Every structure is written in C-alpha cells, then in structure tokens.
C-alpha cells in the first residue's frame, strides 16, 4: 500500500539541520571581521564593504555570489550583482575588516567570476577598493592549482562594458591594478593607491614615506591615475551611480535617453555675455556648457588634471553626450600634455559606448615651449588626434573664437573627419598660427603684420566660403544648432550597435 501525504513527516524536519547549518555559515561570512572590527570601522566615518554595496545599489537588489568562499569570511571580498536605477551591474568590494581586505585564492576566483559575468551578461563592472593586495596562503589553506588572474578578465572588458573603480581607503598591489584599466576611477579624500605600501618601499628602497606622500589624492590626480576625488564614501558611490547613468549597459546597446523639462530647442542669448568678442580675453567655458546642456547640468571628468580642456558628460535634447571643450581660463585654452592625454581617454570611452561627441574649440594651439616639448606634447597631441579621428560615433564641432594649427585638428575641426556638423561663430580666427606669431616668423614689417591681422579676422568667412564649415551661426543659436545636428546624426542608429574596433597603434 502506497503512503498517503498524511503518512509522511514534515519535510522541514529532514531539511532543518542542513538549512540551519547553511544559515549559520552564511551568517558568519556576513558578519565580516566581527562585530568589534565592524564597529571600529563605522566609528571612523567610513562605510563597511557591505554597507558600501547597499548604498551603491538599488535597495534590496544585491545578490551575493561566493559567500562561503575561502577560509575567512567571504575571503575578504564581497561580490555579486544588483541593479542601479533598475539596470543590472556586477560589483566587488574589498572588506578591510577581514585581513585588511587582502586577496587570497578564493577572492581571486570571485574577482575573476564577476568580471566574467560582466562580459557574458554585458553589464557594467564596479570595483570598490580598500585592501593590501595579495596575501600569502593561510596555515592549512589548501594549495591551489594554476588559475587565471582576474586582471586578464578585467582587461577583456575594456570597450565592451563600462568599468568603474572607487578607491575608498588604502589600496595596494594587485587589487589596485584595475584602477588604470578602468574607464572611470575615483577616490575619497582620505584614500591612497599605490603599487606597494610604505613598508615595502622602505624595505626595498630605503625610502621612508607616508601613505599620502606615496599615493594620496594629490599624487594620484597629478599622475592622471585617478580621475575624480570626492569627500567621502557616500559621495563616491553617488557619483558612480551618476556616471553610469550616462552610459549603456554595454557596447551592444545605445546610451539611455533621459526625459525632462529642458529637452527642446531654445535660444541661449547669454552666450553673447559669456564669450567675449575679443579673443584675447579669458572666460569660463563652464558657463557656456551650463547654457547649452539640458537643465545646465553636467558631470565633469578629471576636473583637476589637464585643466585647459574640459571633459564633461551631460544631456542635449535628452540624449547623453560627451563634451570636449577648451577652457580659455587656463593657459588661454592651449592644449598641454595632460589635457591631451585626458581628452584622448575620454574620447575613446565615449566612442566605445556610442555617446555623441561635442567639440567646443577656442584655443591658440598646442602648448609651446621647451618644458612642453620635453614633456612630449606632440606625442600626446598625436594620441588625442588619433582618438578623435578614429571615432565612429556622432561628432559635432563648433569653433567659438579661435583654433590654430594642430590645436584645431585635435579638436576635430579639420574637414573630412566624419563630423555630423561643423560650425563656427562669426569672427572666429583660424590658421597655422596667430597673425602676430606669423609676422615674427616671416620677419614682417608693421604694415605686413596689419595685413596678416586683417586676413586673420576674415578667416571664418573665407573658410565658410569654401565649405570649411557647414555654417557660421549666431552664438545665440548654439544650443539649437547642436541639437539639430545631433538629432540628424542619431538617425545613423539604424543597426544594432556593436563594440568599436580599433586596430591603429596609439602614438
């Protein structure tokens, strides 16, 4: 006779020991380094690894993987998936309360796995760093076989899915190596990032330095390693959410449109006040961006590096755009090595993820002089020019007042470079160099210099007469002209997007 349902015991009675054991093990892992260490952590004002993930992701969206990996809680790295504004992401956070956030065999596997899933599922990868790099095997820890390093997989993500890294404490060695491979990296004001920490530097080189001297924000920003610095953990995590909001989940999709109250055409009469007619007078290009972009809102990348060029994310007509603009308030807008390197990276990131590029040009050329040449300004300029010339995304160019020599070419002014629109303000001056410099180079007399200056003032009309620009525009129509060009340019999105292929050797 077969058993009836009433004859069987409660299945939970059989499962209870296993489920209790699982809950106990996961609870221990989620306790991180223990209540005392976690509490000490919170007393410093920093968030712990799990609190950081909770702040970054949409509430309740985190799904952990590898909770039980390793001989210590989560093997020092909390990893998994969640959503930001409803879109999936992969995330890994080093847990400083567990062996200083150091990396063992188990956490290496987890780091590889979340990068692998980011590629397979075509979603962004976010890494939150505060750790000491690789640690030696723990006593009794089983010997691991040959396995791939997570850096290999992280490198494969480049140009395929957005990769963003936040440094939220001291980050050294292997863990820190994802910073230079990221599309966007940022750090808190009290964080540090370096190849090896002060004890290693002292032992190997005899150099006695502090963490801040070795890799604090001042060093990391000056070297171009880290893009942005923010006040604290919360601000960093909020900025990651904001940054990712401009980008698609992968190179196989287009950037997400943002609706709002300021997506339509409108004149910008304030540009006449913001941009002096006299091209020798300085002004703040940020004001122009505030007038042109939707709602006057923008997100600047690397504001404290290469300051003569602005790299800004914003919306135009609801569409995410990447703006590269000269900053006449710094070096008169001349492009130095740092500015060119910054712009080249920014251009490639924008092109990789199909963000339209807007170039606003107002510069006297590449920065001249012995120090600039010794720093490699031509090499850096070549890198920036190659980056913009190789783009396949929509490009919009406007020359506001001046663009000389190679400085005009790196800002995508030169014809036949695939611009959807190329515009200029009336009175914009152009050429290989300014009239004064040309006069000196030619040994011209006063009358000849005056003639050169007159030719210079007519340059925009002369260029427009040969279709060097599509049109000269009233500065008050700057937003509308860009909006028209953008909307037309976006009609090229008639096929499914794919990752951008680059085969050129970078200068």
Protein Blocks (a to p, Z undefined) as FASTA:
>chain_A
ZZdfklpccfklmmmmmmmmmmmmmmmmmnmnojklmmmmmmnopacfklmmmmmpcghk
accehklgcjbehhlpacddddeehiacddddddfkgghhpacfklmmmmmmmmmmmmmn
opadddddddebjadddehiacddddddfklmmmmmgokaccddddfbdcehjllmmmmm
pfbdcddfkbccdfbdfklmmmmnopacdfklmmpmklmmmnomambdcfblmlmmmmmm
mmmmmpcfbfkbccdddddfblbccddfklmmmmcfblkbccdfklmmmmmmghhiacde
hklgoklbccddddeehiacddddddfkggnlpacfklmmmmmmmmmmmmmnopacdddd
ddebjcedjklmmnopmmmmmmmmmmmmmpcbdcddddfkbcchjllmmnomaghiopab
dcddehiacdjbdfklmmmmnopafklmmmmmmmmmmmmmmmmmnomafbdcdfklmmmm
mmmmmmmmmmmmmbccdddddfbdcZZ
